[in-house]
Amino acid sequence: MKTLHALHLPARPEVLDRLGDLSTILDGSAAFVPVPDDPREVAVLRDALGVGEVIDDEVSLVVSTSGTTGVPKGAQHSPATLAASATATATRLGGPGNWLLALTPHHIAGVQVLLRALASGFTPAVLDVTGGFDPDAFADALDNLDGPRRYTSLVPTQLIKVLDSPRATAALREADALMVGGAATPIPLLRRAVDAGVPITRTYGMSETAGGCIYDGIPLDGVTVRIDDADPEGVGRVILGGSVVAHGYRNRPDHPAFVEPGWFRTDDLGHLDDAGVLSIVGRADEAISSGALTIVPQVVEAVILDDPAVAECAVVGVPDDRLGEKVVVFVVASGTTTLDPERIRGAVAERLDRYAAPREVIELADLPTRGPGKVDRRALRERYS
């Protein structure tokens, strides 16, 4: 049996020095868990995921999740699941190509940029994001990316910065595909990207599915979706199956998310339309219970993001003596017009209901994030407290 090793993947061009180790992940001759620069996070991952201990021969990659509990789990992947993901992605995007990495590489979205480039026979390009995302540097890197087809992946907050830069937008317009995932892409941001001529593809997936496995609502080849415990409107728990699904969690063989072989039980709520297109409504574990009524934050956020004064927002439930939880929204202003809390509350009340309208609207310079661009709602609740 193999031993699980830590693989340091810095968020800068030096990560290319690790291409040899990454190649062994694809051929299965070694097993690694990617780790970042932060020694404290490395220590947590080593302890939680059993670095230095034996691991099943079929496993070559263990990717830590960015879950809400603060305790990392490790999704176990084999060369087969990674090859299925790379092949299906290339097929959907129009053929093999090279990739520009603009994400932190120890999370699934970032490491898959590297692995997909290698699987297609290319040396990826890498943007240094240790000091933050620079749209001008992104434009330079994208202009210099070699390959018959050119791909990259961003999170929504990075895309906002690109669209604010005419130069970066022009460079991205010439790419063959931009994958946006890691967090739900707001509809106004999607419209803005499409209007700018950006070849955007929205992805849905997670560490447990080798990254994005649903593109623009349509499953990749070899991926199956079903909805369990659906309500009368067809909304229920999203269950994903197929060739990209991980071989369970590291050292947690009985975890309920993988209780059904070949399937992963997500924490997301969604529905399938008559054409089989998946829409994600929100997360079951983020639903707010206010006055005995259930509110899905992402539904409220979709309304608030239509306000031209709002660039980004996050809805959370905070403790309330009378309601149990009350709805609070944290917003990042767009700067294009005046932020009006009463207008925001009124729009939510009109389009949804009064009970879903935020009791408080709190402006921030930016939203805290965890993992690959996901809003850290727990940090927002702590900040409120």
QUIQUIJO-V225316 format. One record per residue. N is the residue number from 1. RES is the residue in one letter. NEAR is the number of other C-alpha atoms within 12 Angstrom. D_FIRST is the distance of its C-alpha to the first C-alpha in Angstrom with 1 decimal. Layout:
n->[N N]
res->[RES RES]
near->[NEAR NEAR]
d_first->[D_FIRST D_FIRST]
This chain:
n->[1 2 3 4 5 6 7 8 9 10 11 12 13 14 15 16 17 18 19 20 21 22 23 24 25 26 27 28 29 30 31 32 33 34 35 36 37 38 39 40 41 42 43 44 45 46 47 48 49 50 51 52 53 54 55 56 57 58 59 60 61 62 63 64 65 66 67 68 69 70 71 72 73 74 75 76 77 78 79 80 81 82 83 84 85 86 87 88 89 90 91 92 93 94 95 96 97 98 99 100 101 102 103 104 105 106 107 108 109 110 111 112 113 114 115 116 117 118 119 120 121 122 123 124 125 126 127 128 129 130 131 132 133 134 135 136 137 138 139 140 141 142 143 144 145 146 147 148 149 150 151 152 153 154 155 156 157 158 159 160 161 162 163 164 165 166 167 168 169 170 171 172 173 174 175 176 177 178 179 180 181 182 183 184 185 186 187 188 189 190 191 192 193 194 195 196 197 198 199 200 201 202 203 204 205 206 207 208 209 210 211 212 213 214 215 216 217 218 219 220 221 222 223 224 225 226 227 228 229 230 231 232 233 234 235 236 237 238 239 240 241 242 243 244 245 246 247 248 249 250 251 252 253 254 255 256 257 258 259 260 261 262 263 264 265 266 267 268 269 270 271 272 273 274 275 276 277 278 279 280 281 282 283 284 285 286 287 288 289 290 291 292 293 294 295 296 297 298 299 300 301 302 303 304 305 306 307 308 309 310 311 312 313 314 315 316 317 318 319 320 321 322 323 324 325 326 327 328 329 330 331 332 333 334 335 336 337 338 339 340 341 342 343 344 345 346 347 348 349 350 351 352 353 354 355 356 357 358 359 360 361 362 363 364 365 366 367 368 369 370 371 372 373 374 375 376 377 378 379 380 381 382 383 384 385]
res->[M K T L H A L H L P A R P E V L D R L G D L S T I L D G S A A F V P V P D D P R E V A V L R D A L G V G E V I D D E V S L V V S T S G T T G V P K G A Q H S P A T L A A S A T A T A T R L G G P G N W L L A L T P H H I A G V Q V L L R A L A S G F T P A V L D V T G G F D P D A F A D A L D N L D G P R R Y T S L V P T Q L I K V L D S P R A T A A L R E A D A L M V G G A A T P I P L L R R A V D A G V P I T R T Y G M S E T A G G C I Y D G I P L D G V T V R I D D A D P E G V G R V I L G G S V V A H G Y R N R P D H P A F V E P G W F R T D D L G H L D D A G V L S I V G R A D E A I S S G A L T I V P Q V V E A V I L D D P A V A E C A V V G V P D D R L G E K V V V F V V A S G T T T L D P E R I R G A V A E R L D R Y A A P R E V I E L A D L P T R G P G K V D R R A L R E R Y S]
near->[15 20 25 36 31 36 36 32 35 31 33 29 26 20 35 30 19 28 28 19 29 40 32 24 41 37 26 28 24 32 39 47 46 44 37 32 22 16 14 12 24 26 18 22 36 31 24 26 37 29 29 19 21 21 29 27 23 29 38 43 55 51 51 44 38 31 30 21 15 18 16 31 32 44 42 43 44 37 36 28 40 47 31 33 45 41 30 33 40 30 18 27 30 16 22 27 37 37 47 51 45 48 47 41 42 41 43 44 47 48 50 47 45 50 46 44 42 34 34 32 21 27 31 40 38 38 40 28 25 21 12 19 29 26 31 26 25 37 30 22 29 39 26 22 31 21 24 18 25 40 46 48 48 42 40 40 36 35 42 30 28 34 31 22 21 19 23 30 34 25 33 41 28 25 35 32 35 41 47 42 38 36 35 37 39 34 23 25 34 30 20 23 31 21 15 26 22 32 30 36 33 40 38 39 46 39 43 48 51 52 43 41 45 39 32 28 26 28 34 36 24 28 32 28 38 31 31 22 18 17 13 8 14 22 26 29 31 35 36 40 34 31 33 42 43 43 44 37 35 39 24 20 20 14 19 16 30 27 18 19 21 25 27 39 33 34 28 33 34 36 30 28 18 9 11 18 22 36 35 39 29 31 29 25 23 32 30 34 26 29 20 15 18 26 35 34 40 36 35 42 40 32 35 45 34 26 34 23 24 37 39 40 45 45 45 44 38 32 20 17 10 12 19 17 28 33 40 39 40 42 36 29 27 25 16 12 12 18 26 21 26 18 22 38 30 23 25 32 20 17 20 23 19 21 28 41 36 40 28 24 29 30 27 22 16 22 30 26 23 24 32 37 32 32 35 29 33 26 22 28 26 14 17 23 12]
d_first->[0.0 3.8 6.8 9.8 12.9 16.6 18.5 22.2 24.3 28.0 30.6 32.5 32.5 30.3 27.3 27.8 26.4 22.9 23.2 20.8 18.0 19.1 19.0 15.3 15.0 17.1 15.4 11.8 10.8 10.1 10.3 13.6 16.1 19.6 22.0 25.8 28.3 29.2 27.7 28.4 26.5 23.6 23.6 23.8 20.9 18.7 19.7 19.7 16.4 14.2 13.9 12.1 9.9 6.2 6.3 6.0 5.4 9.2 10.0 11.4 14.3 15.3 19.1 21.2 24.1 27.6 28.8 32.0 30.8 29.7 26.3 23.6 21.2 18.2 18.2 14.9 15.4 14.0 15.7 17.7 19.2 20.0 21.6 23.6 24.9 25.9 27.5 29.4 30.6 31.9 33.6 35.3 36.5 38.0 35.5 33.0 34.1 33.4 32.8 34.2 32.2 34.5 32.1 29.8 26.5 24.1 25.2 24.3 27.7 27.5 24.0 24.8 27.9 26.0 23.3 26.1 28.2 25.4 24.7 28.4 28.6 30.4 30.2 30.9 33.7 33.2 35.9 36.0 36.2 35.8 39.5 39.8 40.4 43.2 44.6 46.4 43.3 41.5 44.4 44.2 40.4 40.9 43.9 41.9 38.9 38.5 37.5 39.1 38.4 37.9 36.1 35.5 34.6 36.4 36.9 40.4 41.6 40.9 42.7 45.7 45.9 45.7 48.5 50.6 50.4 52.4 50.6 47.1 48.2 49.6 46.4 44.3 46.8 46.0 42.3 41.0 39.2 38.7 36.0 37.0 34.7 33.2 36.3 39.0 41.4 45.0 47.3 49.9 47.3 46.2 49.9 50.4 47.6 48.8 52.4 51.3 49.8 46.2 43.8 41.9 39.2 38.3 34.7 33.2 29.5 27.0 23.4 22.5 24.0 22.8 26.2 29.5 29.6 33.3 35.8 39.3 38.7 37.5 33.9 32.0 31.4 28.7 29.3 31.3 33.2 35.0 37.0 36.8 39.6 42.0 45.4 48.7 48.2 44.8 42.9 39.7 36.0 34.1 31.2 29.0 27.0 25.7 23.2 22.8 21.8 18.6 16.0 17.5 17.3 14.6 14.8 17.9 17.2 20.9 22.5 25.7 25.4 22.7 24.2 25.2 22.4 22.8 25.3 25.5 28.5 29.9 32.4 34.9 38.2 39.4 41.3 41.5 44.9 46.4 44.8 41.2 41.2 39.2 40.9 39.3 41.9 40.0 37.4 37.7 36.7 39.3 42.3 45.3 47.4 50.9 53.8 51.8 51.2 47.8 47.6 44.8 44.8 43.9 46.9 49.2 47.7 48.4 52.1 52.3 50.8 53.7 55.9 56.7 56.6 52.9 50.2 47.3 47.1 45.0 46.2 45.0 46.3 47.5 48.8 52.5 54.6 56.5 54.0 50.8 49.4 51.5 50.6 50.4 49.7 48.8 50.1 50.0 53.4 53.8 56.9 58.8 60.9 61.6 59.0 60.8 59.1 61.8 61.2 57.5 58.2 60.8 58.7 55.9 58.6 60.2 57.2 55.1 57.1 58.5 55.8 53.2 55.2 53.8 55.9 55.1 54.4 52.9 52.8 50.0 49.5 46.0 43.4 40.4 37.1 33.4 30.4 31.5 35.2 35.3 38.3 37.5 39.7 38.8 40.0 43.2 43.9 43.4 45.8 48.3 48.2]
